[in-house]
Amino acid sequence: MRISFCCTDIPAAPWLAGLRAALPEAEVSEWRPGDPVADHAVVWAPPQRFMDEQVGLRGLFNIGAGVDALLRMRLPTGTRIVRLDDAGMGLQMAEYVCQALIRHVRELDAHERDMRDGRWTAREPRRRAEFPVGILGLGVLGQRVARAVASFGFPVRGWSRGPRQLEGVECFAGPQGLEPFLAGTRVLACLLPLTPGTEGILDRRNLGRLLPGGYLINVARGRHLVEEDLLALLDSGHLAGATLDVFRTEPLPPEHPFWREPRLVLTPHVAAQTLRGESIAQIAGKIRALERGEPVAGLVDPTRGY
């Protein structure tokens, strides 16, 4: 069995060592143009040439949660794309969303500014009941975030493409459920996969449906957000601010207006980073299951985009 590793801007050596240890029966190598066709591949942002050459792949394992970039490529016919289910990313995502939520609700950003300016001030505590949190996307990561937010006593709502049931979460589904979901939400956390149907979903119309003083947390993909609409809603006062980890162009260009907007908290796509050990163990288990002809979790449906 031959496994090819093709991950742009990621040091190959530790991944190769880990994959070889987890799959001693396999030949594991970093891809070079012209290499023989592999049985399985572990990838992140591979070039199109890799896809064009690897015509016999049985499994294509993406080391990130999102597969939107792969689905925009020409893929070998019959190749099964497999994404990571979690591999430690759910906990990181929950930590990130909860810290952004609590920082906003408890006005810790304002306290930080006051202390820097030498002002000793107090603010009236805000009631959590006034800050219903909406989780846009109830997949594996979205469910993990929803449970974490609920543990802090916030009302939690969730929206997904199809019906879901999650204890302690008021669930909405489908196009008909989006408007009532947004209308009862003050803090919106986006964890959707990027598909043709979700690109631009965070636009003036949908963000304008949030309760007054709404707040956005986007940890999914930059192309979900219509950036100029966010700025307009901040200027109008309908939105109080946002925490953004993902952007349409990454790295964020120095001239981008987001850098100059004090109501935005920006981080460089670090909300949930791939944990190598957990990812390798999961990939190895799924490769063995595919070789035995068994079903695996995380198999991507290209028609749905995730």
Secondary structure by P-SEA (a helix, b strand, c coil): cbbbbbbcccccaaaaaaaaaacccccccccccccccccbbbbccccaaaaaacccccbbbbccccccccccccccccbbbbbbcccaaaaaaaaaaaaaaaaaaaaaaaaaaaaaacccccccccccccbbbbbccccaaaaaaaaaaaaaccbbbbbcccccccccccccccccaaaaaaaaccbbbbbccccccccccccaaaaaacccbbbbbbcccccccaaaaaaaaaaacccccccccccccccccccccccccccccccccccccccaaaaaaaaaaaaaaaaacccccccccccccc
